[in-house]
Each structure stands twice: as structure tokens, then as C-alpha cells.
């Protein structure tokens, strides 16, 4: 089985894994679901969608465990929601999309200087949901943090 993800605006990633347990509504697997990649399709070796990825945990000595909602359960939920939404007008605003032109790196660096940067507005809770807002400055900051971490690990080797 495999899944396709796009964690935190990084290039698309194809990840493979092994199913360890199948339950009525869920599938447990060792497939690696990166932060920002949940919600992608889980496909079998024939290319059929068998589930939607929901979470991934990291294991200390191994790949960890990932949870997947079986496609039958997901489709039933979608159909129920479609029936409930019948007659409801679409949202008044367009959903956000990635910009067609890249932001200037110097502008991003300036926006994220250590003395100015405050990540708190990007993350908040609403009821039982944790919300993260993805903006070019936040994406740049996270990518730069990852690059610096990788550079540090490489130097220590």
C-alpha cells in the first residue's frame, strides 16, 4: 500500500507501508504520515483508494503507527454530509490558494527576524480542533528551521 502526501508545502511525497491491523472503520499501518500530509488517499497495490490518512505517530526505534479511515466509512460520512448540505449556499469567499509567483526571499527574511517573529497567531484551538494557518512567512520560517537543523546534524556527523 502507499499514500501520497504534501507535508507543509514541500514537494509531493509517495510513502509505502504495511497494514498491521484492519478494524471496522480504521486501518492501522506503519506508513509514514508527515505533519501536514493527513487527509491523503491510501492506495492498495492495484491503485484503488482504500482509505484516507488521518494521523501518524513517530516511534523511538521504528516508523511509528499511522491511522487511516477506511474508504467505506469515509464515503458514508461524505454522503451524510452531502445530504445535510443540500440547499445550503456555497461559501461566500474563495478558499485560499498558493500564489502563482513566489514571495521575495529578502522580504520573508525581514518578516521573520527573531526579534519580530511571533508564531502564536499561526496556531490556535477552536473547540476540539487545532488550527494552523499556513502563510508564506510561516512556511519559509519552518523550512529554514528544518534546513538549519539538518545542517547541524550534518556538521555533528
C-alpha positions in Angstrom: 0.0 0.0 0.0 1.1 3.6 -0.5 0.0 7.2 0.1 0.6 10.5 -1.5 1.2 13.5 0.8 2.4 17.1 0.6 3.6 17.9 4.0 3.7 21.7 4.8 4.1 22.7 1.1 7.1 20.5 0.5 7.2 18.5 -2.8 4.7 15.7 -3.1 5.9 12.5 -1.3 5.0 8.9 -2.1 5.2 6.7 1.0 4.8 3.0 1.2 4.0 0.8 4.2 2.5 -2.4 5.6 -1.0 -2.8 7.1 -0.8 -4.2 10.6 -4.5 -4.2 11.6 -7.8 -3.8 9.9 -10.8 -2.8 12.0 -14.4 -2.0 11.2 -13.8 1.7 10.5 -10.0 2.0 10.6 -6.7 0.6 9.2 -3.5 0.7 11.3 -0.2 0.8 9.4 3.5 1.7 9.7 3.1 4.1 6.7 4.8 7.4 7.4 2.3 10.2 7.6 4.2 13.5 7.9 2.8 16.6 9.6 0.6 18.4 7.1 0.0 15.2 5.0 -3.0 13.8 6.7 -6.2 13.5 4.6 -4.4 12.0 1.6 -5.5 8.8 -0.1 -4.2 5.4 0.9 -4.0 3.1 -2.1 -3.5 -0.6 -2.5 -1.1 -2.2 -4.9 -3.8 -2.1 -7.7 -4.1 1.7 -7.3 -7.5 1.6 -5.6 -8.3 4.0 -2.8 -8.8 2.0 0.3 -8.7 4.8 2.9 -7.9 8.3 3.9 -4.9 9.0 6.2 -5.7 10.7 9.5 -2.7 10.7 11.8 0.9 9.5 12.3 3.0 9.0 15.4 6.7 8.6 15.4 8.3 5.6 17.1 11.5 5.9 19.0 13.1 2.8 17.4 10.9 2.4 14.3 8.5 4.1 11.9 5.6 4.5 14.5 1.9 3.9 13.8 -0.5 5.6 11.4 -4.2 5.6 11.4 -6.4 5.5 8.3 -10.1 5.8 8.0 -11.4 3.0 5.7 -12.9 4.4 2.5 -16.3 2.8 3.2 -16.6 4.8 6.4 -15.3 8.0 4.8 -17.8 7.7 1.8 -20.7 7.1 4.2 -19.8 10.2 6.1 -19.4 12.2 2.9 -22.8 11.1 1.7 -24.5 12.0 5.0 -22.9 15.5 4.9 -23.9 16.0 1.2 -27.5 15.2 2.2 -27.4 17.6 5.1 -25.8 20.3 3.0 -28.5 20.1 0.2 -29.9 23.6 -0.4 -27.0 25.3 1.5 -25.4 28.1 -0.4 -21.7 27.7 -1.2 -19.2 29.8 0.9 -19.2 33.5 0.1 -15.4 33.7 -0.2 -12.9 31.8 -2.3 -10.7 29.3 -0.5 -7.0 30.3 -0.3 -4.7 29.1 -2.9 -0.9 29.2 -3.3 0.3 32.3 -5.0 1.4 32.0 -8.7 4.6 34.0 -8.1 7.0 33.4 -5.2 7.4 35.9 -2.5 10.8 37.6 -2.4 13.1 35.8 0.0 14.5 39.0 1.4 11.0 40.1 2.3 10.3 36.8 4.1 13.7 37.0 5.9 12.8 40.5 7.1 9.3 39.5 8.3 10.8 36.6 10.3 13.7 38.3 12.1 14.0 36.7 15.6 13.0 39.9 17.5 9.9 40.4 15.4 8.6 36.8 14.9 5.8 35.5 17.0 4.4 32.1 15.9 1.4 32.2 18.3 -1.1 33.8 15.8 -0.5 30.9 13.4 -1.7 28.2 15.8 -4.9 28.2 17.8 -7.6 25.9 19.0 -11.3 26.0 18.1 -13.4 23.6 20.1 -11.8 20.1 19.6 -9.8 21.3 16.5 -6.3 22.6 16.4 -5.9 25.1 13.6 -2.7 26.1 11.8 -2.6 28.9 9.3 -0.1 28.4 6.6 1.4 31.7 5.2 4.5 32.3 3.1 6.4 33.7 6.1 5.5 30.8 8.3 6.3 28.2 5.6 9.6 29.9 5.0 10.4 30.0 8.7 9.6 26.3 9.1 11.7 25.4 6.1 14.6 27.5 7.3 14.4 25.9 10.8 14.5 22.4 9.1 17.4 23.4 7.0 19.4 24.7 10.0 18.6 21.5 11.9 19.7 19.3 9.1 22.9 21.4 8.7 23.6 21.0 12.4 23.1 17.2 12.3 25.4 17.0 9.2 28.1 19.0 11.0 27.9 16.7 14.1 28.5 13.7 11.9 
